[in-house]
Amino acid sequence: MDTHPTERRLAVWALFSALAGLMLFALATAGATSAASGDAKDLNAPIAETSLWHIEAVDVSHSLGDPSSHSLALESSGYPHIAYGGDHLYHAWYDGSAWHIETVDSAPDVGRNASLTLDAGDHPHISYYDGINEDLKYAHYDGSAWHIETVESTGDVGAWTSIALDGSGYPHISYVNVSSYDLKYARYDGSTWHIETVDNAGDMGFSSLALGTDGYPHIGYYDYTNRDLKYARFDGSTWHIQVVDSVGDVGKDASLALDAADHPHISYLGYFPIMDLKYAFYDGAGWHTETVDSVGFVGGYTSLALDAAWHPHISYYDFTSKDLKYVTIKILDHQVHLPLVVRNQ
């Protein structure tokens, strides 16, 4: 299993770049080949990778909102589902041969800040913002029909939604009340929604939610007032809140994932003094933060996932080159994978 602090010293971030575009879906296939001979313990012995990105347009006909309104999940067969919106809420999915697109909620100005997850039956569940009524909404498909409901309507609520399902398939949603900029959390128990305020000590934004193995929520988010990256977790009775990174203006576009030990990992934008992609992780004893990419103005719209070895994989936006980028840590027999840029022409 990955011993984070030690192995990270033996690794570098392998960087990939793909063409950025409107509702594009990118899939990478890669194979590693040796580019140099030498002792397997030589950290300077590079490993070259061959990588091919498959990029295709999914939807070019609808108003799609900004990139923070798009959310991707993979079903058990590996095929992608995407929730997105702007004028309405849409759901797109690939069945192995073609893309299918449906309108989930046809009400005007809904679907921004969409967050998607799939249940055990590969049925989609989506949290999103209703811009007309300023409400938090939730839609799910039960295998035969879509069901849509308003979760909260008190004030202007539903920005920066993030959804996860517990072991019973019930939804949990983190979001922000824009009237007060409080960080909020809603969970469904099978009959009723339970709603609570997580952090109201200033103005909050950019929430990202994951559930631990115990079913309790973990949230990464941005503190607008202090311009910090923060993290909150619930232990069954109390919320515990920590400042993860307070150096400069950091924490926008936060994306959180938990490893098998329920330790949080967060990718985020270091906005000031310069736009960098940053990454923080907790190893059980303390937080560790690092700058991943600092070439140009980078780090927008981050999305983080962990593989089975707990290695982070991050997609993000390069404001300078206007590219979609992908970065990961690569470790193989204590050799270092050199950064490789793959760019669509």
DRENDO-1510 file (C-alpha; in Angstrom, 1 decimal, always signed):
<recs>
REC; n; res; u; v; w
REC; 1; MET; +0.0; +0.0; +0.0 .
REC; 2; ASP; +1.2; +3.5; -0.7 .
REC; 3; THR; +3.2; +5.1; +2.1 .
REC; 4; HIS; +2.5; +8.7; +1.0 .
REC; 5; PRO; +5.3; +10.8; +2.4 .
REC; 6; THR; +8.1; +8.4; +1.4 .
REC; 7; GLU; +6.9; +7.4; -2.0 .
REC; 8; ARG; +6.1; +10.9; -3.0 .
REC; 9; ARG; +9.8; +11.8; -2.6 .
REC; 10; LEU; +10.6; +9.1; -5.2 .
REC; 11; ALA; +8.1; +10.4; -7.7 .
REC; 12; VAL; +7.3; +13.2; -10.0 .
REC; 13; TRP; +4.1; +14.4; -11.5 .
REC; 14; ALA; +3.6; +13.1; -15.1 .
REC; 15; LEU; +1.8; +15.8; -17.1 .
REC; 16; PHE; -0.5; +15.4; -20.0 .
REC; 17; SER; -2.4; +17.9; -22.1 .
REC; 18; ALA; -5.5; +17.5; -24.2 .
REC; 19; LEU; -7.5; +20.0; -26.3 .
REC; 20; ALA; -10.0; +22.0; -24.3 .
REC; 21; GLY; -13.5; +22.3; -25.8 .
REC; 22; LEU; -17.2; +22.6; -25.3 .
REC; 23; MET; -18.6; +19.3; -23.9 .
REC; 24; LEU; -15.8; +17.2; -25.1 .
REC; 25; PHE; -15.1; +13.8; -23.7 .
REC; 26; ALA; -11.5; +12.6; -23.4 .
REC; 27; LEU; -10.3; +9.1; -22.8 .
REC; 28; ALA; -6.7; +8.2; -22.4 .
REC; 29; THR; -5.1; +4.8; -23.2 .
REC; 30; ALA; -1.4; +4.5; -22.3 .
REC; 31; GLY; +1.4; +1.9; -22.2 .
REC; 32; ALA; +4.8; +2.4; -20.6 .
REC; 33; THR; +8.1; +1.4; -22.4 .
REC; 34; SER; +11.6; +1.8; -21.2 .
REC; 35; ALA; +13.6; +4.7; -22.7 .
REC; 36; ALA; +16.9; +4.1; -20.9 .
REC; 37; SER; +18.8; +1.3; -19.4 .
REC; 38; GLY; +20.5; +1.2; -16.0 .
REC; 39; ASP; +20.1; +0.3; -12.4 .
REC; 40; ALA; +16.4; +0.0; -11.4 .
REC; 41; LYS; +17.2; +2.1; -8.3 .
REC; 42; ASP; +18.5; +5.0; -10.3 .
REC; 43; LEU; +16.0; +7.8; -9.9 .
REC; 44; ASN; +17.3; +9.5; -13.0 .
REC; 45; ALA; +16.5; +6.6; -15.2 .
REC; 46; PRO; +13.5; +7.8; -17.2 .
REC; 47; ILE; +10.5; +5.9; -18.3 .
REC; 48; ALA; +8.9; +7.1; -21.5 .
REC; 49; GLU; +5.2; +6.6; -22.0 .
REC; 50; THR; +3.1; +6.3; -25.1 .
REC; 51; SER; -0.3; +7.8; -24.7 .
REC; 52; LEU; -3.3; +8.3; -27.0 .
REC; 53; TRP; -6.2; +10.6; -26.1 .
REC; 54; HIS; -9.5; +9.9; -27.7 .
REC; 55; ILE; -11.5; +13.2; -27.8 .
REC; 56; GLU; -15.0; +13.6; -29.1 .
REC; 57; ALA; -17.8; +16.2; -29.0 .
REC; 58; VAL; -20.7; +15.0; -26.9 .
REC; 59; ASP; -23.1; +18.0; -27.2 .
REC; 60; VAL; -22.8; +21.0; -29.4 .
REC; 61; SER; -26.4; +22.2; -29.5 .
REC; 62; HIS; -27.3; +23.3; -26.0 .
REC; 63; SER; -26.4; +26.1; -23.7 .
REC; 64; LEU; -23.9; +24.4; -21.4 .
REC; 65; GLY; -22.9; +26.9; -18.7 .
REC; 66; ASP; -19.3; +27.1; -17.4 .
REC; 67; PRO; -17.0; +24.1; -16.9 .
REC; 68; SER; -18.0; +23.9; -13.2 .
REC; 69; SER; -21.5; +22.9; -14.3 .
REC; 70; HIS; -20.3; +19.6; -15.9 .
REC; 71; SER; -19.9; +16.4; -13.9 .
REC; 72; LEU; -18.7; +12.9; -15.0 .
REC; 73; ALA; -19.2; +9.4; -13.6 .
REC; 74; LEU; -18.4; +6.0; -15.0 .
REC; 75; GLU; -20.8; +3.1; -14.8 .
REC; 76; SER; -19.8; -0.4; -13.8 .
REC; 77; SER; -19.0; -1.3; -17.5 .
REC; 78; GLY; -16.7; +1.7; -17.7 .
REC; 79; TYR; -19.0; +3.8; -20.0 .
REC; 80; PRO; -19.3; +7.5; -19.1 .
REC; 81; HIS; -22.3; +9.5; -17.9 .
REC; 82; ILE; -22.2; +13.3; -17.9 .
REC; 83; ALA; -24.6; +15.8; -16.2 .
REC; 84; TYR; -24.5; +19.4; -17.3 .
REC; 85; GLY; -26.7; +22.4; -17.7 .
REC; 86; GLY; -27.2; +26.1; -18.2 .
REC; 87; ASP; -30.6; +26.6; -19.9 .
REC; 88; HIS; -31.9; +23.2; -18.7 .
REC; 89; LEU; -30.4; +20.1; -17.0 .
REC; 90; TYR; -29.1; +17.4; -19.4 .
REC; 91; HIS; -27.8; +13.9; -19.0 .
REC; 92; ALA; -25.6; +12.3; -21.6 .
REC; 93; TRP; -24.4; +8.7; -21.6 .
REC; 94; TYR; -22.4; +6.4; -23.9 .
REC; 95; ASP; -23.6; +2.8; -24.4 .
REC; 96; GLY; -20.6; +1.5; -26.2 .
REC; 97; SER; -21.5; +2.6; -29.7 .
REC; 98; ALA; -23.2; +6.0; -29.5 .
REC; 99; TRP; -23.9; +8.9; -27.2 .
REC; 100; HIS; -27.4; +9.6; -26.0 .
REC; 101; ILE; -28.6; +12.9; -24.6 .
REC; 102; GLU; -31.8; +13.6; -22.7 .
REC; 103; THR; -33.3; +16.6; -21.0 .
REC; 104; VAL; -33.8; +15.8; -17.3 .
REC; 105; ASP; -35.3; +19.1; -16.1 .
REC; 106; SER; -36.7; +21.3; -18.8 .
REC; 107; ALA; -37.4; +24.3; -16.4 .
REC; 108; PRO; -35.6; +27.4; -17.5 .
REC; 109; ASP; -32.1; +28.3; -16.1 .
REC; 110; VAL; -31.5; +25.1; -14.3 .
REC; 111; GLY; -28.6; +22.7; -14.2 .
REC; 112; ARG; -25.7; +24.9; -13.2 .
REC; 113; ASN; -23.3; +23.5; -10.6 .
REC; 114; ALA; -24.5; +20.0; -11.5 .
REC; 115; SER; -22.9; +17.1; -9.6 .
REC; 116; LEU; -23.5; +13.5; -10.8 .
REC; 117; THR; -23.1; +10.1; -9.2 .
REC; 118; LEU; -24.3; +6.6; -10.1 .
REC; 119; ASP; -26.0; +4.1; -7.8 .
REC; 120; ALA; -25.4; +0.3; -7.7 .
REC; 121; GLY; -27.7; -0.1; -10.7 .
REC; 122; ASP; -25.8; +2.5; -12.7 .
REC; 123; HIS; -28.8; +4.9; -12.4 .
REC; 124; PRO; -27.8; +8.6; -12.3 .
REC; 125; HIS; -28.4; +10.9; -9.4 .
REC; 126; ILE; -27.8; +14.6; -9.9 .
REC; 127; SER; -27.8; +17.6; -7.6 .
REC; 128; TYR; -28.0; +21.1; -9.2 .
REC; 129; TYR; -29.0; +24.7; -8.9 .
REC; 130; ASP; -32.3; +26.3; -10.0 .
REC; 131; GLY; -31.3; +29.8; -11.2 .
REC; 132; ILE; -34.8; +31.1; -11.5 .
REC; 133; ASN; -36.1; +30.0; -8.1 .
REC; 134; GLU; -32.7; +30.0; -6.4 .
REC; 135; ASP; -33.2; +26.5; -5.0 .
REC; 136; LEU; -31.2; +23.3; -4.5 .
REC; 137; LYS; -32.7; +20.6; -6.6 .
REC; 138; TYR; -32.1; +16.8; -6.9 .
REC; 139; ALA; -33.0; +14.5; -9.7 .
REC; 140; HIS; -32.6; +10.7; -9.9 .
REC; 141; TYR; -33.5; +8.0; -12.4 .
REC; 142; ASP; -35.1; +4.8; -11.0 .
REC; 143; GLY; -34.7; +2.7; -14.1 .
REC; 144; SER; -38.0; +3.8; -15.7 .
REC; 145; ALA; -38.5; +7.5; -15.0 .
REC; 146; TRP; -36.8; +10.6; -13.7 .
REC; 147; HIS; -37.9; +12.0; -10.3 .
REC; 148; ILE; -37.2; +15.6; -9.5 .
REC; 149; GLU; -37.5; +17.4; -6.2 .
REC; 150; THR; -36.5; +20.6; -4.5 .
REC; 151; VAL; -34.3; +19.9; -1.5 .
REC; 152; GLU; -34.0; +23.4; +0.0 .
REC; 153; SER; -35.6; +26.7; -1.0 .
REC; 154; THR; -34.8; +28.9; +2.0 .
REC; 155; GLY; -32.9; +31.9; +0.6 .
REC; 156; ASP; -30.7; +31.6; -2.5 .
REC; 157; VAL; -29.3; +28.0; -2.1 .
REC; 158; GLY; -27.7; +25.4; -4.2 .
REC; 159; ALA; -24.4; +26.8; -5.5 .
REC; 160; TRP; -21.4; +24.6; -5.8 .
REC; 161; THR; -23.3; +21.3; -5.2 .
REC; 162; SER; -21.5; +18.0; -4.7 .
REC; 163; ILE; -23.4; +14.7; -4.3 .
REC; 164; ALA; -22.5; +11.2; -3.0 .
REC; 165; LEU; -24.6; +8.1; -2.2 .
REC; 166; ASP; -24.3; +6.2; +1.0 .
REC; 167; GLY; -24.5; +2.4; +1.4 .
REC; 168; SER; -28.3; +2.4; +1.2 .
REC; 169; GLY; -28.2; +4.5; -2.0 .
REC; 170; TYR; -29.5; +7.6; -0.3 .
REC; 171; PRO; -28.1; +11.0; -1.4 .
REC; 172; HIS; -25.9; +13.3; +0.5 .
REC; 173; ILE; -25.3; +16.8; -0.9 .
REC; 174; SER; -22.9; +19.6; +0.1 .
REC; 175; TYR; -23.6; +23.1; -1.2 .
REC; 176; VAL; -23.6; +26.8; -0.4 .
REC; 177; ASN; -26.3; +29.2; +0.6 .
REC; 178; VAL; -25.5; +32.2; -1.5 .
REC; 179; SER; -27.7; +34.5; +0.6 .
REC; 180; SER; -25.4; +34.0; +3.6 .
REC; 181; TYR; -22.5; +32.1; +1.9 .
REC; 182; ASP; -22.8; +29.4; +4.6 .
REC; 183; LEU; -21.5; +25.9; +3.8 .
REC; 184; LYS; -24.5; +23.5; +4.1 .
REC; 185; TYR; -25.1; +19.8; +4.0 .
REC; 186; ALA; -28.3; +17.8; +3.2 .
REC; 187; ARG; -28.9; +14.1; +3.5 .
REC; 188; TYR; -31.8; +11.9; +2.8 .
REC; 189; ASP; -32.7; +9.0; +5.1 .
REC; 190; GLY; -35.3; +7.3; +2.9 .
REC; 191; SER; -38.2; +9.5; +4.0 .
REC; 192; THR; -37.0; +12.9; +4.9 .
REC; 193; TRP; -34.3; +15.4; +4.0 .
REC; 194; HIS; -32.1; +16.6; +6.9 .
REC; 195; ILE; -30.4; +19.9; +6.4 .
REC; 196; GLU; -27.7; +21.6; +8.5 .
REC; 197; THR; -25.1; +24.4; +8.4 .
REC; 198; VAL; -21.6; +23.1; +8.4 .
REC; 199; ASP; -19.5; +26.4; +8.5 .
REC; 200; ASN; -20.9; +29.9; +8.8 .
REC; 201; ALA; -17.7; +31.6; +10.1 .
REC; 202; GLY; -17.4; +33.8; +7.0 .
REC; 203; ASP; -18.2; +33.3; +3.3 .
REC; 204; MET; -17.7; +29.8; +1.9 .
REC; 205; GLY; -17.7; +28.3; -1.6 .
REC; 206; PHE; -16.6; +25.5; -4.0 .
REC; 207; SER; -17.7; +22.5; -1.9 .
REC; 208; SER; -16.6; +18.9; -2.7 .
REC; 209; LEU; -18.1; +16.0; -0.8 .
REC; 210; ALA; -17.1; +12.4; -0.2 .
REC; 211; LEU; -18.5; +9.8; +2.2 .
REC; 212; GLY; -16.2; +7.8; +4.4 .
REC; 213; THR; -16.4; +4.0; +4.9 .
REC; 214; ASP; -18.5; +4.8; +8.0 .
REC; 215; GLY; -21.0; +6.8; +5.8 .
REC; 216; TYR; -20.1; +10.1; +7.4 .
REC; 217; PRO; -19.4; +13.2; +5.2 .
REC; 218; HIS; -16.0; +14.8; +4.4 .
REC; 219; ILE; -16.1; +18.2; +2.6 .
REC; 220; GLY; -13.3; +20.2; +1.0 .
REC; 221; TYR; -14.1; +23.9; +0.3 .
REC; 222; TYR; -12.9; +27.5; +0.0 .
REC; 223; ASP; -13.2; +30.2; +2.6 .
REC; 224; TYR; -13.8; +33.4; +0.7 .
REC; 225; THR; -13.3; +35.6; +3.8 .
REC; 226; ASN; -9.9; +34.3; +4.8 .
REC; 227; ARG; -9.0; +33.0; +1.3 .
REC; 228; ASP; -8.1; +29.6; +2.6 .
REC; 229; LEU; -8.6; +26.0; +1.7 .
REC; 230; LYS; -10.7; +24.3; +4.4 .
REC; 231; TYR; -11.8; +20.8; +5.3 .
REC; 232; ALA; -14.8; +19.6; +7.4 .
REC; 233; ARG; -15.7; +16.1; +8.5 .
REC; 234; PHE; -18.5; +14.8; +10.6 .
REC; 235; ASP; -17.9; +12.0; +13.2 .
REC; 236; GLY; -21.5; +11.2; +14.0 .
REC; 237; SER; -22.1; +14.0; +16.5 .
REC; 238; THR; -19.8; +16.9; +15.6 .
REC; 239; TRP; -18.4; +18.7; +12.7 .
REC; 240; HIS; -14.6; +19.1; +12.8 .
REC; 241; ILE; -13.2; +21.9; +10.7 .
REC; 242; GLN; -9.6; +22.5; +9.7 .
REC; 243; VAL; -7.7; +25.1; +7.6 .
REC; 244; VAL; -5.6; +23.0; +5.2 .
REC; 245; ASP; -3.7; +25.7; +3.3 .
REC; 246; SER; -3.6; +29.4; +4.1 .
REC; 247; VAL; -0.6; +30.6; +2.1 .
REC; 248; GLY; -1.9; +33.2; -0.3 .
REC; 249; ASP; -5.3; +33.0; -1.8 .
REC; 250; VAL; -5.9; +29.2; -2.1 .
REC; 251; GLY; -8.8; +26.7; -2.3 .
REC; 252; LYS; -11.0; +27.7; -5.2 .
REC; 253; ASP; -12.2; +24.8; -7.4 .
REC; 254; ALA; -11.5; +22.3; -4.7 .
REC; 255; SER; -12.0; +18.6; -5.5 .
REC; 256; LEU; -11.9; +16.0; -2.7 .
REC; 257; ALA; -11.4; +12.3; -2.7 .
REC; 258; LEU; -10.9; +9.8; +0.2 .
REC; 259; ASP; -8.4; +6.9; +0.1 .
REC; 260; ALA; -9.1; +3.5; +1.6 .
REC; 261; ALA; -8.1; +4.7; +5.0 .
REC; 262; ASP; -10.6; +7.6; +4.7 .
REC; 263; HIS; -7.7; +10.1; +4.5 .
REC; 264; PRO; -8.7; +13.1; +2.4 .
REC; 265; HIS; -6.9; +14.3; -0.7 .
REC; 266; ILE; -7.8; +17.7; -2.3 .
REC; 267; SER; -6.8; +19.3; -5.5 .
REC; 268; TYR; -7.4; +23.1; -5.8 .
REC; 269; LEU; -6.4; +26.3; -7.4 .
REC; 270; GLY; -3.7; +28.5; -5.8 .
REC; 271; TYR; -5.1; +31.8; -7.1 .
REC; 272; PHE; -2.7; +34.3; -5.6 .
REC; 273; PRO; +0.1; +35.4; -5.8 .
REC; 274; ILE; +0.1; +33.3; -9.0 .
REC; 275; MET; -2.3; +30.7; -10.5 .
REC; 276; ASP; -0.9; +27.3; -9.7 .
REC; 277; LEU; -2.4; +23.8; -9.5 .
REC; 278; LYS; -2.0; +22.6; -5.9 .
REC; 279; TYR; -2.6; +19.3; -4.1 .
REC; 280; ALA; -3.0; +18.5; -0.4 .
REC; 281; PHE; -3.3; +15.2; +1.4 .
REC; 282; TYR; -3.6; +14.0; +5.0 .
REC; 283; ASP; -1.5; +11.0; +6.0 .
REC; 284; GLY; -3.1; +10.3; +9.4 .
REC; 285; ALA; -0.7; +12.6; +11.3 .
REC; 286; GLY; -0.8; +15.8; +9.4 .
REC; 287; TRP; -1.5; +17.7; +6.2 .
REC; 288; HIS; +1.0; +17.9; +3.3 .
REC; 289; THR; +0.6; +20.5; +0.5 .
REC; 290; GLU; +2.5; +20.8; -2.7 .
REC; 291; THR; +2.4; +22.8; -6.0 .
REC; 292; VAL; +1.8; +20.4; -8.9 .
REC; 293; ASP; +1.9; +22.7; -11.9 .
REC; 294; SER; +3.2; +26.3; -11.9 .
REC; 295; VAL; +3.9; +26.8; -15.6 .
REC; 296; GLY; +1.7; +29.7; -16.7 .
REC; 297; PHE; -1.7; +30.4; -15.1 .
REC; 298; VAL; -3.0; +26.9; -14.3 .
REC; 299; GLY; -5.2; +25.0; -11.9 .
REC; 300; GLY; -8.8; +26.0; -12.8 .
REC; 301; TYR; -11.8; +23.6; -12.5 .
REC; 302; THR; -9.8; +20.8; -10.9 .
REC; 303; SER; -11.2; +17.3; -10.6 .
REC; 304; LEU; -9.4; +14.6; -8.5 .
REC; 305; ALA; -9.6; +10.8; -8.4 .
REC; 306; LEU; -7.4; +8.3; -6.6 .
REC; 307; ASP; -6.4; +4.9; -8.1 .
REC; 308; ALA; -6.1; +1.7; -6.1 .
REC; 309; ALA; -2.6; +2.7; -5.0 .
REC; 310; TRP; -3.9; +6.0; -3.7 .
REC; 311; HIS; -2.0; +7.9; -6.4 .
REC; 312; PRO; -3.8; +11.1; -7.4 .
REC; 313; HIS; -5.1; +11.8; -10.9 .
REC; 314; ILE; -6.1; +15.4; -11.6 .
REC; 315; SER; -7.7; +17.1; -14.5 .
REC; 316; TYR; -7.6; +20.9; -14.7 .
REC; 317; TYR; -7.6; +24.0; -16.9 .
REC; 318; ASP; -4.6; +25.9; -18.2 .
REC; 319; PHE; -5.7; +29.5; -18.5 .
REC; 320; THR; -2.6; +30.5; -20.4 .
REC; 321; SER; -2.7; +27.9; -23.2 .
REC; 322; LYS; -6.5; +27.4; -22.9 .
REC; 323; ASP; -5.9; +23.6; -22.7 .
REC; 324; LEU; -7.5; +20.9; -20.6 .
REC; 325; LYS; -4.7; +19.1; -18.7 .
REC; 326; TYR; -4.2; +15.9; -16.8 .
REC; 327; VAL; -1.6; +15.1; -14.3 .
REC; 328; THR; -0.7; +12.1; -12.1 .
REC; 329; ILE; +2.1; +10.6; -10.0 .
REC; 330; LYS; +3.8; +7.7; -11.7 .
REC; 331; ILE; +6.0; +5.2; -9.7 .
REC; 332; LEU; +7.5; +2.1; -11.2 .
REC; 333; ASP; +10.4; +0.1; -9.6 .
REC; 334; HIS; +11.7; +3.3; -8.1 .
REC; 335; GLN; +12.2; +4.8; -11.6 .
REC; 336; VAL; +10.7; +8.2; -12.5 .
REC; 337; HIS; +8.3; +8.7; -15.4 .
REC; 338; LEU; +9.2; +11.9; -17.2 .
REC; 339; PRO; +6.5; +14.5; -17.9 .
REC; 340; LEU; +4.9; +13.9; -21.3 .
REC; 341; VAL; +2.7; +16.5; -23.0 .
REC; 342; VAL; +0.1; +15.1; -25.5 .
REC; 343; ARG; -1.6; +17.8; -27.4 .
REC; 344; ASN; -4.3; +17.6; -30.0 .
REC; 345; GLN; -3.5; +19.4; -33.2 .
</recs>
